[in-house]
Amino acid sequence: MRTTIYWFRNDLRLHDQRALQHAVEHAQEHQQALLLVYVHEPVQDEDTAWGFRRMGAHRRRFVADTLQDLQAALQTMGQRLVLLHGPVADVLPACARLVQADTVFCEDIAAPEEEAQVQALINAGLNVKTLWQSSLIEPDALPFSAEAMPQVFTEFRQRIESARLQPLAPLPAPTQLPAPPHDNLATLTGWTDSPFTLLQAHTEGDAQEDAHPRSNFPYTQAQCRGGETSALAHLQSYLTPPWPDRYKQTRNALQGQHTSSHWSPWLATGAVSARRIWAELHAYEQTHGNNDGTYWLWFELLWRDNFRMLHLQHGPQLYAARGLSNLSKPSHFPKDFQRWCQGQTGEPIVDAGMRELAATGFTSNRMRQIVASFLVHDLSCDWRAGAAWFESQLVDFDVSSNQGNWLYVSGRGTDPRVGRRFNPTKQTQDHDAQGRYRQVWLA
């Protein structure tokens, strides 16, 4: 019996899974088995050019929990998630040969490495069907082509709102799936039986089992754990008065688990879809009314879309030293960068933020802007080093948003202002006047 492969990437959920739905329909139409696969690339275990591991411990644990949750959900439908360790270009073609598959379905990710993975599968002779499903608005529904997208976010947002564009309704999770193939997949090179083994993540009973007691996002606790189950429970919990109504007033707070939506970690792994969030938010507005707070949540989801569409428009140029600018190549001072990473710059608000990041894998959006600005504009270091450190440390690392935000702060993106310097003294006065945040992380 032949097999259809579905390759999970940054879409680790069952609801609103159009790409998976296409794979299911293909398997049913051709009377094939359905193999569900997740691949962990060895490059994630290696050091970056800047001298630290590409995927840090916080994200490893969060992704492992996410995969475990997905495994459990699939098992209730008689399916399983096959975990493979190795280059996608090697392990997926080998897997396809074993199960007699020639078609692979997956989500479309418009970032250079992710596109190269797909091309490698095509080069190996596989038929790869990609489907875009990570944004709120579909690229082909925009009132402009990707090539003609407005360069400034405000115009991007206004044109979408003027056109009264609405996201597609999210799909419900499937209630049944085609059966997996009967082949002995444990014979495959790179086959792994546990998400925690696959990602070399901390497991139950390890010394680092508990989240930092002052973490804004305690990802080892049930309410913040990785996976679709926790994601949807948190979505319901947050969309309860008064939290969404207060979002605009509280979103810049440096501490507090209800000051922001904290949707980003689950959005980053795809444990919840942007469209599912919007549908729930819209239902909240229908019941409780809309206001500045609920509008600003939509606003932030559009920012996320904007960073994704930028990748369709500019591609690899977003990863160049100059970014989209005509600025000179950035300078870099490794010792200053190291002090920044360790939270030892001598600027208290910056050091507090960097220590929170290292200890918890999370920090507020406002703090991310403060520390990024300090690295680029005060220490004159390479923005790409900062982006790589965030990729390593953040539990909610998202390639499009991370790259877009660092380009924005450094003045090498589409922002009409050349760089966004955040004065640390003013930021301290505005957001930590009583010193409570610094007291927690500098103690």
Phi and psi in degrees as a GROMACS rama.xvg file:
@    title "Ramachandran Plot"
@    xaxis  label "Phi"
@    yaxis  label "Psi"
@TYPE xy
-81.9448  169.789  ARG-2
-136.698  143.908  THR-3
-100.711  135.187  THR-4
-104.2  132.888  ILE-5
-112.6  123.668  TYR-6
-103.468  108.388  TRP-7
-73.1071  135.474  PHE-8
-122.819  -109.759  ARG-9
-98.162  45.9654  ASN-10
-140.529  54.2062  ASP-11
-84.3715  68.96  LEU-12
-154.376  172.062  ARG-13
-112.397  -26.6687  LEU-14
-76.9602  154.772  HIS-15
48.9401  48.3667  ASP-16
-112.813  77.0903  GLN-17
-65.3553  -38.0891  ARG-18
-64.652  -43.3496  ALA-19
-63.4058  -39.4884  LEU-20
-58.8779  -41.6225  GLN-21
-63.0804  -39.374  HIS-22
-64.4552  -42.6772  ALA-23
-61.0269  -46.4493  VAL-24
-62.5568  -38.6362  GLU-25
-64.9475  -44.1673  HIS-26
-63.3014  -42.0281  ALA-27
-66.8353  -43.6463  GLN-28
-62.2616  -36.8573  GLU-29
-100.955  9.14993  HIS-30
51.8386  53.7397  GLN-31
-114.221  159.422  GLN-32
-73.6169  164.585  ALA-33
-122.971  119.388  LEU-34
-105.82  124.792  LEU-35
-105.246  123.687  LEU-36
-129.135  144.962  VAL-37
-129.436  135.647  TYR-38
-118.245  130.424  VAL-39
-104.846  117.999  HIS-40
-77.8423  134.862  GLU-41
-59.2824  -25.4566  PRO-42
-60.7202  -24.618  VAL-43
-69.0078  -20.2302  GLN-44
-93.2838  -4.90096  ASP-45
-94.0955  166.683  GLU-46
-79.3889  146.681  ASP-47
-78.2103  173.928  THR-48
-63.9685  -17.2493  ALA-49
-92.7259  -2.35585  TRP-50
98.7369  20.4955  GLY-51
-142.222  161.266  PHE-52
-63.9847  138.013  ARG-53
-66.7462  -41.2051  ARG-54
-116.043  110.284  MET-55
-79.7045  175.347  GLY-56
-63.8863  -36.8517  ALA-57
-62.4885  -48.5318  HIS-58
-70.489  -34.7895  ARG-59
-57.6766  -46.5034  ARG-60
-65.8635  -42.5073  ARG-61
-65.0735  -42.9127  PHE-62
-67.8854  -39.2222  VAL-63
-60.7762  -43.5662  ALA-64
-62.7089  -37.6106  ASP-65
-63.0824  -44.7045  THR-66
-65.5798  -38.871  LEU-67
-62.8337  -40.8012  GLN-68
-64.4708  -41.2974  ASP-69
-65.8325  -41.0611  LEU-70
-55.417  -47.8096  GLN-71
-62.3798  -41.2196  ALA-72
-65.0223  -39.7231  ALA-73
-68.9292  -35.5005  LEU-74
-62.6874  -31.8696  GLN-75
-67.2121  -16.0983  THR-76
-109.028  16.5124  MET-77
74.1882  17.9861  GLY-78
-112.459  177.937  GLN-79
-148.728  161.065  ARG-80
-109.471  116.867  LEU-81
-85.7465  125.585  VAL-82
-105.484  123.299  LEU-83
-124.399  139.325  LEU-84
-113.917  120.274  HIS-85
153.59  170.495  GLY-86
-61.1016  133.162  PRO-87
-52.4323  -39.5992  VAL-88
-62.4783  -21.9905  ALA-89
-99.1593  -49.7716  ASP-90
-76.8432  -34.0543  VAL-91
-71.8318  -43.5735  LEU-92
-60.6075  -38.4208  PRO-93
-64.1301  -40.4915  ALA-94
-63.8356  -43.6205  CYS-95
-61.9461  -39.133  ALA-96
-64.4102  -41.3225  ARG-97
-64.4579  -41.0725  LEU-98
-99.4255  8.82381  VAL-99
56.4062  60.5414  GLN-100
-119.579  142.951  ALA-101
-124.7  -5.56642  ASP-102
-123.19  129.673  THR-103
-119.133  127.672  VAL-104
-103.467  144.686  PHE-105
-164.41  168.511  CYS-106
-76.5662  153.71  GLU-107
-91.209  124.964  ASP-108
-123.082  116.573  ILE-109
-88.692  60.4534  ALA-110
-130.394  150.149  ALA-111
-54.9676  -49.2761  PRO-112
-64.3924  -41.9426  GLU-113
-66.9337  -36.9468  GLU-114
-69.6982  -35.1582  GLU-115
-65.1678  -34.385  ALA-116
-62.4575  -45.1436  GLN-117
-62.6648  -43.8262  VAL-118
-62.7199  -35.9993  GLN-119
-64.617  -36.0416  ALA-120
-68.5353  -39.3668  LEU-121
-63.4696  -42.6572  ILE-122
-62.8867  -27.4141  ASN-123
-82.5145  1.24961  ALA-124
96.3317  7.07132  GLY-125
-88.0862  149.589  LEU-126
-91.8082  109.322  ASN-127
-105.528  122.795  VAL-128
-108.535  107.826  LYS-129
-101.194  148.769  THR-130
-140.326  127.368  LEU-131
-72.1484  126.897  TRP-132
-153.989  19.399  GLN-133
-102.802  -8.11199  SER-134
-104.248  170.726  SER-135
-74.0351  -49.8735  LEU-136
-105.171  135.795  ILE-137
-69.664  139.428  GLU-138
-53.8191  -39.9573  PRO-139
-78.4912  -3.22318  ASP-140
-95.4284  -9.28986  ALA-141
-65.4183  150.836  LEU-142
-78.9213  22.7101  PRO-143
-160.463  158.858  PHE-144
-78.9143  161.911  SER-145
-58.3826  -37.696  ALA-146
-67.3921  -29.6573  GLU-147
-103.505  18.9682  ALA-148
-63.1093  136.838  MET-149
-55.6857  140.59  PRO-150
-77.3844  -21.3003  GLN-151
-106.517  135.264  VAL-152
-58.2111  -40.4736  PHE-153
-56.5038  -44.5024  THR-154
-68.6959  -38.5535  GLU-155
-55.0075  -49.9967  PHE-156
-65.1614  -46.608  ARG-157
-63.192  -37.8584  GLN-158
-70.6483  -34.8713  ARG-159
-66.7119  -43.7114  ILE-160
-69.7629  -37.8813  GLU-161
-63.7367  -34.7665  SER-162
-79.6961  -2.90443  ALA-163
53.9751  40.4352  ARG-164
-69.301  139.236  LEU-165
-123.495  140.275  GLN-166
-62.215  153.916  PRO-167
-63.4574  149.546  LEU-168
-66.5548  137.235  ALA-169
-69.6896  143.707  PRO-170
-76.2815  144.796  LEU-171
-71.274  160.882  PRO-172
-67.8159  145.977  ALA-173
-66.3041  151.394  PRO-174
-99.1696  -16.0983  THR-175
-150.984  156.165  GLN-176
-136.097  152.874  LEU-177
-57.7457  154.048  PRO-178
-71.8779  155.201  ALA-179
-75.7597  163.864  PRO-180
-69.6035  162.721  PRO-181
-92.9118  -1.23966  HIS-182
-61.5226  152.583  ASP-183
-82.3958  90.5571  ASN-184
-72.1337  -15.3196  LEU-185
-66.3998  -13.337  ALA-186
-81.5629  -9.8803  THR-187
-69.7083  141.217  LEU-188
-62.3803  129.226  THR-189
89.9754  -1.42314  GLY-190
-63.4963  135.805  TRP-191
-135.581  142.22  THR-192
-91.4199  -16.3734  ASP-193
-133.529  138.868  SER-194
-59.6701  -32.7215  PRO-195
-72.4579  -35.0319  PHE-196
-69.6043  -43.7233  THR-197
-56.075  -44.6937  LEU-198
-98.1296  6.0028  LEU-199
50.8942  43.8006  GLN-200
-95.6652  158.932  ALA-201
-64.7483  137.353  HIS-202
-111.614  175.416  THR-203
-52.8054  133.565  GLU-204
92.7739  -9.52628  GLY-205
-68.0228  160.396  ASP-206
-62.3217  -29.0327  ALA-207
-98.062  28.4373  GLN-208
-63.86  -41.7778  GLU-209
-87.947  143.635  ASP-210
-69.258  157.709  ALA-211
-57.4007  133.111  HIS-212
-59.557  -22.6097  PRO-213
-108.86  17.9417  ARG-214
-66.4086  139.356  SER-215
-72.167  -21.4023  ASN-216
-141.169  83.0134  PHE-217
-75.2081  83.7562  PRO-218
-71.0295  -8.78626  TYR-219
-90.7764  -6.24966  THR-220
-91.1125  151.497  GLN-221
-53.1964  -41.3193  ALA-222
-72.2931  -15.0059  GLN-223
-121.024  10.787  CYS-224
-68.9273  152.414  ARG-225
-64.4795  145.73  GLY-226
125.892  159.177  GLY-227
-63.2717  -35.9774  GLU-228
-59.9693  -51.4016  THR-229
-68.5128  -35.0495  SER-230
-60.4735  -48.3523  ALA-231
-71.4645  -33.6537  LEU-232
-66.2318  -41.3515  ALA-233
-66.4355  -38.3911  HIS-234
-58.0668  -45.3349  LEU-235
-65.7944  -39.7533  GLN-236
-64.2251  -43.4245  SER-237
-72.387  -36.0704  TYR-238
-82.496  56.6142  LEU-239
-133.464  131.433  THR-240
-54.6422  141.315  PRO-241
-102.854  8.90689  PRO-242
-58.1997  -51.4719  TRP-243
-62.277  -34.8915  PRO-244
-65.6471  -27.1476  ASP-245
-92.7477  -2.86974  ARG-246
-54.1002  -46.2727  TYR-247
-63.589  -34.2795  LYS-248
-76.6037  -29.363  GLN-249
-106.046  -7.49747  THR-250
-63.9643  -23.1786  ARG-251
-93.2583  4.12949  ASN-252
-64.6423  146.318  ALA-253
-86.1012  -18.0882  LEU-254
-138.273  160.002  GLN-255
114.485  125.195  GLY-256
-75.793  -13.863  GLN-257
-113.123  6.65019  HIS-258
-72.5376  -28.7105  THR-259
-127.404  171.717  SER-260
-73.3348  -28.1093  SER-261
54.0868  34.8154  HIS-262
-81.2205  -19.356  TRP-263
-58.8088  -39.2694  SER-264
-62.3035  -40.495  PRO-265
-75.0388  -32.8674  TRP-266
-64.8138  -38.0702  LEU-267
-64.6708  -38.1568  ALA-268
-87.721  -8.36068  THR-269
77.2148  18.3936  GLY-270
-70.0913  -20.4781  ALA-271
-136.378  145.527  VAL-272
-95.7364  151.933  SER-273
-60.4389  -35.5119  ALA-274
-69.3471  -35.3412  ARG-275
-66.1496  -40.9664  ARG-276
-60.646  -46.957  ILE-277
-63.0973  -41.486  TRP-278
-60.7165  -42.0453  ALA-279
-70.0403  -39.0002  GLU-280
-65.168  -41.5956  LEU-281
-63.879  -40.2035  HIS-282
-63.8668  -37.2901  ALA-283
-60.8482  -44.9637  TYR-284
-64.1395  -35.5957  GLU-285
-63.6829  -33.2313  GLN-286
-88.0314  -43.5336  THR-287
-108.902  -5.63074  HIS-288
91.3496  154.906  GLY-289
-100.468  158.409  ASN-290
-160.016  -173.949  ASN-291
-58.8116  -36.6057  ASP-292
-64.8253  -48.6704  GLY-293
-69.5234  -34.607  THR-294
-63.312  -40.2813  TYR-295
-68.0082  -27.1937  TRP-296
-67.1849  -41.426  LEU-297
-60.8181  -44.1478  TRP-298
-55.1433  -45.9989  PHE-299
-68.6368  -35.8979  GLU-300
-65.672  -32.7304  LEU-301
-69.4365  -35.1808  LEU-302
-58.6309  -43.9367  TRP-303
-60.3995  -43.7687  ARG-304
-59.826  -43.1467  ASP-305
-57.618  -43.921  ASN-306
-64.9797  -31.9149  PHE-307
-70.5433  -42.9262  ARG-308
-68.258  -30.2185  MET-309
-57.8032  -35.9325  LEU-310
-67.9513  -34.3953  HIS-311
-67.343  -32.6248  LEU-312
-81.8144  -41.9017  GLN-313
-116.195  -20.0805  HIS-314
53.558  -132.356  GLY-315
-59.417  -21.0546  PRO-316
-60.2165  -26.2417  GLN-317
-67.3006  -13.7015  LEU-318
-106.504  0.171727  TYR-319
-75.0054  155.735  ALA-320
-56.3929  -39.9006  ALA-321
-85.0416  -8.69777  ARG-322
62.272  -131.227  GLY-323
-99.0838  7.26047  LEU-324
-97.6172  174.994  SER-325
-103.613  13.7558  ASN-326
-68.0516  159.387  LEU-327
-70.4148  163.905  SER-328
-59.1722  136.008  LYS-329
-66.029  147.59  PRO-330
-78.9125  171.193  SER-331
-156.399  139.164  HIS-332
-129.14  97.88  PHE-333
-54.4964  -37.855  PRO-334
-68.6122  -39.7496  LYS-335
-66.6899  -38.9031  ASP-336
-62.1747  -41.4597  PHE-337
-62.8607  -41.9092  GLN-338
-63.2142  -37.5909  ARG-339
-63.2941  -47.8955  TRP-340
-58.1478  -38.6193  CYS-341
-85.516  -4.19352  GLN-342
69.0493  43.8026  GLY-343
-131.884  41.854  GLN-344
-83.9974  -19.8634  THR-345
93.2275  -6.92979  GLY-346
-97.1602  108.181  GLU-347
-54.787  -46.2019  PRO-348
-65.3268  -36.9581  ILE-349
-68.4919  -45.6723  VAL-350
-63.6968  -36.9682  ASP-351
-63.1219  -44.6743  ALA-352
-63.641  -41.8104  GLY-353
-70.3461  -33.1239  MET-354
-72.1188  -36.6248  ARG-355
-61.647  -44.3736  GLU-356
-59.3662  -47.9651  LEU-357
-66.0405  -35.6092  ALA-358
-78.6022  -29.5602  ALA-359
-124.51  -14.9623  THR-360
76.0866  14.7815  GLY-361
-153.022  149.418  PHE-362
-160.395  160.104  THR-363
-66.6948  160.835  SER-364
-61.3237  -40.7486  ASN-365
-60.1881  -43.7716  ARG-366
-67.0579  -35.1372  MET-367
-61.4838  -39.4176  ARG-368
-67.1107  -40.1828  GLN-369
-63.1158  -49.5613  ILE-370
-72.3476  -34.5176  VAL-371
-66.0148  -44.7593  ALA-372
-59.0382  -42.5771  SER-373
-63.5179  -41.6635  PHE-374
-62.7059  -45.0555  LEU-375
-79.1732  -47.4104  VAL-376
-95.7386  -25.7404  HIS-377
-100.116  -37.4914  ASP-378
-97.1316  -7.12903  LEU-379
54.4752  42.2832  SER-380
-100.05  165.665  CYS-381
-70.7448  124.708  ASP-382
-59.757  -28.309  TRP-383
-68.6219  -30.0833  ARG-384
-66.9145  -41.7028  ALA-385
-63.9437  -41.9097  GLY-386
-62.3253  -38.6836  ALA-387
-68.3026  -38.1982  ALA-388
-65.3009  -40.9106  TRP-389
-62.9115  -41.4922  PHE-390
-58.8317  -41.564  GLU-391
-67.5397  -40.5599  SER-392
-92.7568  -37.059  GLN-393
-73.207  130.765  LEU-394
-69.2718  -22.6955  VAL-395
-109.818  32.0771  ASP-396
-58.3651  129.124  PHE-397
-134.005  121.429  ASP-398
-58.8522  -41.9738  VAL-399
-69.7975  -47.4273  SER-400
-69.1251  -38.7793  SER-401
-62.9911  -49.2043  ASN-402
-64.1004  -44.2853  GLN-403
-61.9825  -42.9605  GLY-404
-68.5354  -39.0819  ASN-405
-68.5552  -38.2153  TRP-406
-62.7813  -39.8591  LEU-407
-62.0666  -50.4404  TYR-408
-66.1514  -36.7111  VAL-409
-82.0033  -7.68017  SER-410
79.6729  18.9717  GLY-411
-113.859  17.1945  ARG-412
-110.973  -138.011  GLY-413
-101.772  1.53021  THR-414
-64.9252  129.996  ASP-415
-64.3369  -23.4193  PRO-416
-84.2943  139.289  ARG-417
-83.8744  82.7799  VAL-418
94.5258  144.101  GLY-419
-117.356  90.4483  ARG-420
-85.7922  126.369  ARG-421
-101.438  114.279  PHE-422
-67.1526  115.686  ASN-423
-62.6268  -31.7238  PRO-424
-65.9825  -46.7168  THR-425
-65.6083  -40.6867  LYS-426
-61.8803  -38.0626  GLN-427
-64.7473  -44.8392  THR-428
-63.7872  -39.7933  GLN-429
-75.276  -35.3975  ASP-430
-120.79  -8.98374  HIS-431
-148.527  47.0504  ASP-432
-60.078  -34.4592  ALA-433
-84.132  -9.75589  GLN-434
78.6552  12.5728  GLY-435
-68.011  -39.8689  ARG-436
-65.6337  -46.6883  TYR-437
-63.2765  -35.0367  ARG-438
-62.2112  -39.0412  GLN-439
-65.8435  -47.1675  VAL-440
-97.0908  -10.0691  TRP-441
-105.071  -0.649089  LEU-442
